[in-house]
Amino acid sequence: MPSKGYDPRLEALDEQICVLLQQRKEQFRHTLGFPTDETILEWAQKYGFNDLFLAMIFSLMRSEKYYESKVEPTGFRQCIPVLQTVEAGEQLYTVSYIRQYENASVVQLLIDWDVQQDATQHILGMLERECLGLFIDDHDECRNTGASGSDGHESNKFVVTPLIPDDIQGLDFVFTEYHDVFEGKSTRYTVTMHC
């Protein structure tokens, strides 16, 4: 039943908006970036919208994944040893194991560095903290569930659905640094682990 004041003649148009949103999501699942300011201004003028209004619409599309129901790992099955370490810059990136559950996998990324080398730069770096994302395959949804740490150490956990295969040989784990939690704009810093 339409909400009060909703004109049923709008239903076909509104459904077409949903069709376009789904097409955008399906075709560009891992690249739901944000149009440039120039593009938004051009479209606002061309189609008679306020540029801030259009920016808000695209911002909402970026945050769609935060409204999806989150898979929480249940039914622990096993741990798969990975024991892979990559040195990048002055940091060591390590995936020691993957926890396998009935409905998801949990990848834990450990980052270690020597705080004695440049403690001042590390403190400044902590104030300008970026977010990490994980990419394994186009069909996988990888969600960073948070990071914690102390001097010289940080731990990031990623819930991956569907389940990572028990045989991880040949898989690549690509960790990418982003400017924000939307994972829209990469800092172009990536670390790849090949199993």
C-alpha angles and dihedrals in degrees: 000000000000118000118255110286095015113133108222089213087072092061097088092049093046091051089053088055088055091049091053092047090052092049091051091049095047097046098042103028096148098032105055090146128163124260115247120263089249092054092048091050091049093050092045091055094040096050101030100250134133109257092227090053091053091046089053091052092053090044090055091051089054091054096048093107090063090063095052118100108264120232109231114201113251135172104036111224110172149317119255112209112229105163096182123151128182124189112217121171106321095330135090117219114200135182104187099173146346121231111222119208130176093259106023147008127239119213117194117202117197120198120194132181139165107260090191091068097068114346093171094056090047092054091050089048091054090054090054096044118174127202128246126224130190127219123186106150138347089252095053125091108210116190123187106222095191146289134250135174153133137230108329096358139079132174124202124186125204126192110212125198133220098036118273109242115262088236103065096174110133096018122129121213108203115193113193129188117227134190092233144009092266088072088220101129120038123210084218090243112129137166119200125198118194117201 
